[in-house]
């Protein structure tokens, strides 16, 4: 799953720690989501969408499979 979290953070001038604090997770969790090592729960994805004022689909995209 691809995501635009790093781009969205930059647009809002938020560090990983700032974003983590807003949604109640660790900075390491944000890093893991950004790098694709962790797929967030639905609740976490909705919280991220709320912070960025975007839909979940605008932030996360399924990768093409053959």
C-alpha positions in Angstrom: 0.0 0.0 0.0 1.4 3.4 -1.0 0.7 6.5 1.0 1.2 10.3 0.8 1.7 10.9 4.5 5.2 12.4 4.1 3.9 14.8 1.4 0.9 15.7 3.5 3.0 16.3 6.6 5.3 18.6 4.6 2.3 20.6 3.3 1.1 21.1 6.9 4.6 21.7 8.2 4.3 18.8 10.7 7.1 16.6 11.9 6.6 12.9 12.5 6.5 13.7 16.2 3.9 16.4 15.8 1.6 14.2 13.7 2.1 11.3 16.1 1.0 13.5 19.0 -2.1 14.7 17.2 -3.4 11.1 16.6 -2.1 9.4 19.7 0.7 7.1 18.4 4.5 7.1 18.6 6.7 8.8 16.1 8.0 5.3 15.2 4.5 4.3 14.1 4.3 7.3 11.8 7.7 6.4 10.3 6.7 2.7 9.8 3.5 3.8 8.0 5.4 6.2 5.8 7.9 3.6 4.8 5.3 0.9 4.2 6.4 -1.4 7.0 3.1 -1.0 8.8 -0.5 -0.8 7.4 -2.6 1.3 9.7 -5.9 0.2 11.2 -9.1 1.8 9.8 -9.4 4.0 12.9 -5.8 5.2 12.5 -6.3 5.9 8.8 -9.4 7.9 9.5 -7.6 9.9 12.2 -4.8 10.7 9.6 -7.4 11.7 7.1 -9.0 14.0 9.6 -5.7 15.7 10.4 -4.9 16.2 6.7 -8.5 17.2 5.8 -8.5 14.6 3.0 -10.3 11.3 2.4 -8.6 8.0 3.3 -8.4 7.3 -0.5 -6.5 10.5 -1.1 -3.8 9.4 1.4 -3.6 5.7 0.8 -3.6 3.8 -2.5 -3.5 0.1 -3.2 -0.5 -0.9 -5.2 -1.1 -2.6 -8.6 -0.9 -6.3 -8.6 -0.6 -8.6 -11.6 
